[in-house]
Amino acid sequence: MTVLVIDVGTTSLRAGVVGREGGLLAMHSAPFAPSTPFAGLVEFDPTAMAAAVLDLANAAIADIGSTNVTAVGIATQRASTIVWDRTTGVPIGPGLGWQDLRTVGECIVARAEHGLAFAPNQSATKIAWLLANSGDLDRRDLCFGTVDTWIAWTLSGGEAHITDHTNAAVTGLMHHDASGWNAAVCDTLAIPVEMLPTVVDSSGICATAHALSGAPPIAALVGDQQASLVGQSCVRPGLAKITFGTGGMLDVCGGHEAPVTANRSESGTYPVVAWSANGRLTWATEAIMLSAGTNVEWLRDDLGLISTSADSHDVAASCDSSAGVVYVPALLGLGTPHWDYGARGTLLGITRGTERSHVVRAVLEGVAHRGADMVEAAEADSGLDIAVLRLDGGMSENPTFVQAVADATGKPVEVSPIVEATTMGAGYLAGAATGLWSSVEDTAQLWSPRHAVEPKNPSERSAARNRWQRAVERSLAWIPELTALDF
């Protein structure tokens, strides 16, 4: 018994097969980067995405045989938005990526005129934009979907118009407790509720994948960060992961009690649905870093201090410390806990003796300290103690960086055996729905980290964190006009 997982990221597509023992038995992938026709616009072709997903999925099935695939799980980037004709299945415009900023003005107007707090990365104003620019169409004949909805529609041959709680809850269109679509908000944005998909459990049989060989059942839909949480077996309260990719996302598993609001908490985190099963929701606390691996790319592509991202480890490891150099990774502003879009990257402590290795190490340590910021914020807002951190994402392969995370947070760090744990998470959710495991919580026993590291020199952590906070203060409000924005 195996699970086919379709994993749609921001820049790549993957189809993998997860076995009963929790390992990957097959994997096929292809790049699928969005386009940026103008600054701030991030688009993709939904039809091309669907065709590529089908090719990858059938290739993965061919590796193991269709009779061995018992279910399909779907993990996707969140809040990216597609609107299509219900009859023809043809999109009415481009897919708008979650990074797309064309609706910043609409978000500001919605807050000022209606008291509605939308962020431009949510789906709500993206749907409104697509409708406003679609011409004279009967909106009741249209379907909206995030990427999970679009892929399920594709696999089911147009039978299933569905999403799950993890994806629906970040659209900006649900009630704060994820109990259903908020008709009043939809009405304010002139979005017919009939356009919206049916909300189903993250773990549960919800459709049939007629487009795939053997027509296996679709048994899981889940957003990428929640998939990473489950994929690293963080399925009990207090278990937490950070994904260090282009950006960074911390999620800590909580309980079943719904939050009193969907708005940002005092320390800059958000409540999110971790997963749903058997009609019951499990919640999580999420913290966000706007740029993580982007800073290593800056070292490589713009400064030319390293040739490859992997070189950052070797160069940083060639010195024992950053020699007093501190870097604040605010290339796109600062997320949790500050939420200052006008903050900017800051490099401090440079002397005539500063060398290339010191700067590279400072960049890795700066990203690690941002991870520590997120941990402290999540603990404060959730009331949970994070005893151990689990790490995945591209930066988790960098030993110097992983040690820096342990040192900055003062926590033991366990590194995921799979760099992108999203695939495993969707596999676990689908497997729990079809009997491979007795429940989602039962997958806790499958955790086996690639390796673990302990913090070094804990007595020095307080001084390092104090110096870090002073550096952050100097990075804030560099562009006051952007600092004034509040989403």
Residue pairs with C-beta under 8 A, 6 or more apart in sequence:
1 20
1 68
1 70
1 431
1 434
1 435
1 436
2 17
2 18
2 19
2 20
2 25
2 64
2 68
2 69
2 70
3 17
3 18
3 69
3 70
3 71
3 72
3 73
3 219
3 220
3 426
3 427
3 430
3 431
3 434
3 436
4 15
4 16
4 17
4 57
4 60
4 61
4 69
4 71
4 72
4 73
4 212
4 216
5 14
5 15
5 16
5 17
5 18
5 72
5 73
5 74
5 75
5 423
5 424
5 426
5 427
5 430
6 13
6 14
6 15
6 53
6 56
6 57
6 72
6 73
6 74
6 75
6 151
6 155
6 426
7 13
7 14
7 15
7 16
7 75
7 76
7 224
7 227
7 420
7 422
7 423
7 426
8 14
8 32
8 49
8 53
8 74
8 75
8 76
8 77
8 147
8 151
9 32
9 77
9 224
9 420
9 422
10 34
10 77
10 97
10 98
10 99
10 246
11 31
11 32
11 33
11 34
11 246
12 29
12 30
12 31
12 32
12 33
13 29
13 30
13 31
13 32
13 49
13 52
13 53
13 56
14 27
14 28
14 29
14 56
14 420
14 423
15 27
15 28
15 29
15 53
15 56
15 57
15 59
15 60
16 24
16 25
16 26
16 27
16 28
16 60
16 423
16 427
17 24
17 25
17 26
17 27
17 60
17 61
17 63
17 64
17 69
18 24
18 25
18 73
18 423
18 424
18 427
18 428
18 431
19 25
20 431
20 436
21 446
22 424
22 428
22 443
22 446
22 448
24 418
24 423
24 424
25 63
25 64
26 60
26 63
26 64
27 60
27 423
28 56
28 59
28 60
28 63
29 56
30 52
30 55
30 56
32 44
32 48
32 49
32 52
34 42
34 43
34 44
34 97
34 99
35 42
35 43
35 44
36 42
36 43
37 43
40 100
40 101
40 102
40 104
41 100
41 101
41 102
42 96
42 97
42 98
42 99
42 100
42 101
43 94
43 95
43 96
43 97
43 100
44 80
44 94
44 95
44 97
45 94
45 95
46 82
46 84
46 91
46 94
46 95
46 150
47 90
47 91
49 95
49 147
49 150
50 150
50 151
50 154
53 151
53 154
54 154
54 155
54 211
54 212
57 72
57 155
57 212
58 212
58 213
61 69
61 212
61 213
61 214
62 213
66 212
66 213
66 214
66 216
67 214
69 212
69 214
69 216
70 216
70 217
70 434
70 436
71 205
71 216
71 217
71 218
71 219
71 220
71 430
71 431
71 433
71 434
72 155
72 209
72 212
72 216
72 217
72 218
72 219
72 220
72 430
73 218
73 219
73 220
73 221
73 222
73 426
73 427
73 429
73 430
73 431
74 148
74 151
74 152
74 155
74 218
74 220
74 221
74 222
74 426
75 148
75 220
75 222
75 223
75 224
75 227
75 422
75 423
75 425
75 426
76 146
76 147
76 148
76 151
76 167
76 221
76 222
76 223
76 224
77 97
77 98
77 147
77 223
77 224
78 98
78 146
78 166
78 167
78 170
78 223
78 224
78 225
79 98
79 121
79 122
79 123
79 126
79 146
79 167
79 170
79 171
80 95
80 96
80 97
80 98
80 123
80 146
80 147
81 95
81 96
81 123
81 126
81 127
81 130
81 144
81 145
81 146
82 91
82 95
82 96
82 144
82 145
82 146
82 147
82 149
82 150
83 91
83 92
83 93
83 127
83 130
83 131
83 134
83 142
83 143
83 144
83 145
83 195
84 90
84 91
84 92
84 142
84 143
84 145
84 150
84 153
85 91
85 92
85 141
85 142
85 143
86 141
86 142
86 143
86 161
87 141
89 153
89 158
92 130
92 134
92 137
92 142
93 130
93 133
93 134
95 147
95 150
96 102
96 126
96 129
96 130
98 121
99 121
100 120
100 121
100 126
101 120
102 120
102 129
103 120
103 125
103 126
103 128
103 129
104 120
104 485
106 118
106 125
106 128
106 129
107 118
107 119
107 120
107 125
107 487
108 485
110 116
110 117
110 118
110 125
110 188
110 189
111 117
111 118
114 188
116 185
116 188
117 263
117 487
118 124
118 125
118 172
118 487
119 172
119 487
120 487
122 170
122 171
122 172
123 144
123 146
123 170
123 171
123 172
123 173
124 171
124 172
124 173
124 185
124 189
124 191
125 172
125 189
127 144
127 173
127 189
127 191
127 195
128 189
128 190
128 191
131 137
131 139
131 142
131 190
131 191
134 142
139 190
139 191
139 192
139 195
140 192
140 194
140 195
142 192
142 195
143 149
143 153
143 161
143 195
143 197
144 191
144 195
144 196
144 197
145 153
145 161
145 163
145 197
146 163
146 167
146 168
146 171
148 163
148 164
148 167
148 221
148 222
148 223
149 161
149 162
149 163
149 167
149 197
152 160
152 161
152 162
152 163
152 206
152 207
152 218
152 221
153 160
153 161
154 211
155 207
155 209
155 210
155 211
155 212
155 218
156 207
156 208
156 209
156 210
156 211
156 218
157 210
157 211
159 207
159 208
159 210
160 206
160 207
160 208
160 218
161 197
161 198
162 197
162 198
162 199
162 200
162 206
162 207
162 221
163 197
163 198
163 199
163 200
163 221
164 199
164 200
164 201
164 202
164 220
164 221
164 222
164 223
164 276
165 178
165 199
165 201
165 202
165 273
165 275
165 276
165 281
166 202
166 221
166 222
166 223
166 226
166 272
166 273
166 274
166 275
166 276
167 221
167 222
167 223
168 174
168 178
168 181
168 197
168 199
169 178
169 262
169 272
169 273
170 223
170 272
172 185
173 181
173 182
173 185
173 186
173 191
173 196
174 180
174 181
174 182
174 262
175 181
175 182
176 258
176 259
176 260
176 261
176 262
176 263
177 258
177 259
178 199
178 258
178 273
178 281
179 258
180 199
181 193
181 196
181 199
183 193
186 192
186 193
186 196
200 206
200 221
201 276
201 277
201 278
201 279
201 433
202 220
202 221
202 222
202 226
202 273
202 275
202 276
202 277
202 429
203 219
203 220
203 275
203 276
203 277
203 429
203 430
203 432
203 433
203 440
204 219
204 220
204 277
204 278
204 433
205 217
205 218
205 219
205 433
205 434
206 218
206 219
206 221
207 217
207 218
208 215
208 216
208 217
208 218
209 215
209 216
209 217
209 218
217 434
218 430
219 429
219 430
219 431
219 433
219 434
220 426
220 427
220 429
220 430
220 433
222 230
222 275
222 425
222 426
222 429
224 422
225 243
225 249
225 251
225 272
225 286
226 251
226 272
226 273
226 274
226 275
226 284
226 425
227 421
227 422
227 423
227 424
227 425
227 426
227 429
228 241
228 243
228 249
228 251
228 392
228 420
228 421
228 422
228 425
229 235
229 241
229 251
229 253
229 274
229 284
229 425
230 274
230 275
230 424
230 425
230 426
230 428
230 429
230 440
230 443
231 392
231 416
231 418
231 421
231 422
231 423
231 424
231 425
231 426
231 427
231 428
232 241
232 390
232 392
232 416
232 421
232 424
232 425
232 447
233 239
233 390
233 428
233 443
233 444
233 445
233 446
233 447
234 240
234 241
234 251
234 252
234 253
234 390
235 253
235 282
235 440
235 441
235 443
235 444
236 253
236 441
236 444
237 253
237 254
237 255
237 384
238 252
238 253
238 384
238 385
238 386
238 387
239 252
239 253
239 388
239 390
239 444
240 250
240 251
240 252
240 253
240 375
240 378
240 386
240 388
240 389
240 390
241 250
241 251
241 389
241 390
241 391
241 392
241 416
241 421
242 248
242 249
242 250
242 371
242 374
242 375
242 389
242 390
242 391
242 393
242 405
243 249
243 391
243 392
243 393
243 421
244 292
244 293
244 367
244 371
244 391
244 392
244 393
244 394
244 395
244 396
244 401
245 292
245 293
245 393
245 394
245 395
246 291
246 292
246 293
246 294
247 288
247 289
247 290
247 291
247 292
247 293
247 294
247 335
248 288
248 289
248 292
248 367
248 370
248 371
248 374
248 393
249 286
249 287
249 288
249 289
250 286
250 287
250 288
250 289
250 336
250 371
250 374
250 375
250 378
251 272
251 274
251 284
251 285
251 286
251 287
252 284
252 285
252 378
252 379
252 382
252 384
252 386
253 274
253 282
253 284
254 274
254 282
254 283
254 284
254 285
254 382
254 384
255 282
255 283
256 280
256 281
256 282
256 283
257 283
258 281
258 283
259 271
259 283
261 271
262 270
262 271
263 270
264 270
264 339
265 271
265 285
265 381
266 380
266 381
267 336
267 337
267 376
267 377
267 378
267 380
267 381
268 287
268 335
268 336
268 337
268 338
268 339
268 377
268 381
269 285
269 286
269 287
269 336
269 337
269 374
269 377
269 378
269 381
269 382
270 285
270 286
270 288
271 283
271 284
271 285
271 286
272 283
272 284
272 285
272 286
273 281
273 282
273 283
273 284
274 282
274 283
274 284
275 281
275 282
275 429
275 440
276 282
277 429
277 432
277 433
277 439
277 440
282 440
285 378
285 381
285 382
285 384
286 378
287 335
287 336
287 337
287 373
287 374
287 375
287 377
287 378
288 335
288 336
288 374
289 329
289 335
289 336
289 367
289 370
289 371
289 374
290 330
290 331
290 332
290 333
290 334
290 335
291 329
291 330
291 331
291 332
292 329
292 367
292 370
292 393
292 395
293 309
293 393
293 394
293 395
294 329
294 331
294 332
295 327
295 329
295 331
295 345
295 363
295 366
295 367
296 306
296 309
296 312
296 363
296 364
296 367
296 395
297 309
298 331
298 345
298 363
299 305
299 306
299 312
299 359
299 360
299 363
300 306
300 307
300 308
300 309
300 311
300 312
305 315
305 356
305 359
305 360
306 312
306 315
306 360
309 394
309 398
310 397
310 398
312 360
312 363
312 364
312 398
312 400
312 401
313 398
313 399
313 400
313 401
315 356
315 357
315 360
315 361
316 357
316 360
316 361
316 364
316 400
316 401
317 399
317 400
318 357
319 355
319 357
319 358
319 361
321 358
321 361
322 349
322 358
322 359
322 361
322 362
322 365
323 349
323 351
323 353
323 354
323 355
323 358
324 349
324 351
325 347
325 348
325 349
325 350
325 354
325 358
325 359
325 361
325 362
326 346
326 347
326 348
326 349
326 362
326 365
326 366
326 467
326 468
326 471
327 345
327 346
327 347
327 348
327 359
327 362
327 363
327 365
327 366
327 471
328 334
328 343
328 345
328 346
328 347
328 348
328 366
328 471
328 472
328 474
328 475
329 345
329 363
329 366
329 367
329 370
330 340
330 343
330 344
330 345
330 346
330 475
331 344
331 345
332 341
333 340
333 341
333 342
333 343
333 344
333 482
334 340
334 343
334 370
334 472
334 475
334 476
336 373
336 374
336 377
336 378
337 373
337 374
337 376
337 377
338 472
338 476
339 486
340 476
340 477
340 483
341 479
341 482
341 483
341 485
342 476
342 477
342 478
342 479
342 480
342 481
342 482
342 483
342 484
342 485
343 475
343 476
343 477
343 478
343 483
344 475
344 478
344 479
345 475
346 471
346 474
346 475
347 359
347 362
348 471
348 474
349 362
361 400
364 398
364 400
364 401
364 404
365 404
365 408
367 395
367 401
367 404
368 401
368 404
368 405
368 407
368 408
368 409
369 408
369 464
369 465
369 468
371 389
371 405
371 408
371 409
372 405
372 408
372 409
372 410
372 465
372 468
375 386
375 389
375 409
375 411
378 384
378 386
379 385
379 386
386 411
387 411
387 412
388 411
388 412
388 413
388 414
389 405
389 406
389 409
389 411
389 412
389 413
389 414
390 413
390 414
390 415
390 416
390 447
390 449
391 402
391 405
391 413
391 414
391 415
391 416
392 415
392 416
392 418
392 419
392 420
392 421
393 419
393 420
394 419
395 401
396 402
396 415
396 416
396 419
397 419
402 413
402 415
402 453
403 453
403 456
405 413
406 412
406 413
406 453
406 454
406 455
406 456
407 455
407 456
407 457
407 461
407 464
408 461
408 464
408 465
408 468
409 455
410 455
410 458
410 461
411 455
412 452
412 453
412 454
412 455
413 452
413 453
414 447
414 449
414 451
414 452
415 449
415 450
415 451
415 452
415 453
416 449
416 450
417 448
417 449
417 450
418 424
428 437
428 440
428 443
428 446
429 440
431 437
431 443
432 438
432 439
432 440
432 442
432 443
437 443
455 461
476 483
477 483
